[in-house]
Amino acid sequence: MDIYTDNIQNLPELDKLLLVQRIWDDLALSDTIPLPDWLVSETRRRREELIENPNLGHSQEEVFNRIRVWRDG
């Protein structure tokens, strides 16, 4: 391992979460985040599939309910 990885591994969990949040926020400011071609193709395929058949997807309410059930047991 390198010195940066070692330092990160030794951080308390809360500090690790804050670091990840700062990295995520920094990425969100970027105009271009490189994505692999396979991911772009798959995303387009799924989008077209949902446009052709909207019943394949789930409503926001359904998704949130599934998360609540999973989270709350």
N, C-alpha and C positions, 0 to 999 in steps of 0.2 A: 504494500500500500504506500501511497505517497503522504506527505506531511499534511496536505489539505484534507484528504479522506480520513486520516487518523484524527485530526482536530474535529472534524464533523462528527465522527463516531463518538467522541468523548463529550459532546455537548449534551446538556439535559434535553429531554424530549420537547419541552416547551420552546427552547431555543431552536431546535431542529424545525419545529413547525413554523416558527417565525421566519427562519431562513428560507424555507420552501415557499412561504407566502410572498416574501420579497422577490424571490426568483420568478414566481408565477406572475406577480404584478409587473415586473420588468419585461417579461415576455409579452404580456398583454399590450404593452406600449409599442411593440415592434410592428412595423407595417408588413413585414414579410417573415414568416416562420417557415423554414423549408420543410415540406412534407414529401414523403416518398411517393413516387408515381402510383404504386399499388394502392395507397391510402386514398389518393385523390380519385382514382378510378372506382374504387369500392364505394366511396361516399357518393359519387355521381350515380352509380348503379342503384344504390339504395334509395336515393332521392327519386329517381325516375320510377322505381318500383312502387314507392308510396304515392306518387302522383297518379299512377295508373290504377292503384288499388288502395285507397285511403283506409280501408278496413284492416289492413295489415298492421297499422300502427296502433298506439294506445293514446288515449287522451291524457292531458296533464293530470287530471283528477285520478285516473286509473293508476298512473305511475306513482303519484304521491301516496295513494292508498297502499300500493304494494310495498313501498318503502316503509311506511308506518307499520304495517303488519310484520315485515321482516325485522324492523328495529325493535318493536315492542314485544315481539314473541308471539 
